[in-house]
Amino acid sequence: MKQLVRITFFLSGFVFLMTSCSNQEDSKILKEVEAQNIDIKIDRFDRTFANAEASDLPELKKEYPYFFNPNVQDSLWIDKMNDSLQNEINSEVAEAFESFSEEKKDIERFFKYVKHYFPQVNKPTVLTLAESVDYKNKAVVVDTLLFVSLDNYLGKDHKFYMDFETYISQYQDKKYMLSDIALTYAESLTPKADSRQFISKMIYYGKLLYFKDITIPFESDAVKIHYTEDQMNWAKNNEKQTWQHFVEQEMIYSTKTDLNERFINLAPFSKFYLGVDNESSPRIGQYIGWQIVRDFMKENPEVSPAEMLQMKAIEIFNKANYKP
């Protein structure tokens, strides 16, 4: 018995030592990443267009050709300049984002991590817009240009979002801006789900969320997945039961498309078709996929994040040893 105690104590000490070494290595990486000097150019096109007059249109089209469809007549752009709703949007955005200095710092910090893990990604020029409140396209990356629509970040109670469902308007806040930017880069680096199976969809979104883990580690998990704190707590506390439900209902390898609507897509809550539905966290399939990918990366430290993003979902699942 004494010998067993000594061995157990030794193993415990060994595990502690290995964990400590791993934490020290992670800390060293974080310091190295944060020490980088990255300067991102911010082009406040929202201000440029808001202050423009009809006579400025030729110069605007020359400087920003990607904004101006050649098939659209100049008169329509001039009408837009003079449109009362557009002017109101311009005014509200200008007031909310008088300065963009803090957002610039956050974007630069994000890119320090992107360049560390994905050195092939080019540093962008950020162009800010004041558009038509398209919540489905808050941030878009095209080559070396990152477009950010500031009209989507005026606060959940803003009058522009009065007709939105609550589960949409609550994310119209600047605290989610960096998470949205990270998402657009994650999508550009990650192949679409490689199968119609539910597990493939879950792991696709798990990959996108893991990308946020490593590129915005300073943000909370709730911000990464766009949850309230209550929704985050529900997902954590019910992870095991959710997974058991998926297994018992034979959903894991199912190709039924309704599973996307019930557990993946934007919605006020997940649809188990149980009494608990109204209390559940939305997009719980994304959350489960996230935990599977996290477990895979812990179990397979030799796999880089870039390699993981390219892997088949079923291989990740089989090697994750996921046991909530």
Summary of the structure (lengths in Angstrom):
residues: 324
radius of gyration: 23.1
end to end distance: 32.8
largest distance: 90.2
contacts: 901
relative contact order: 0.09
helix: 61%
strand: 5%
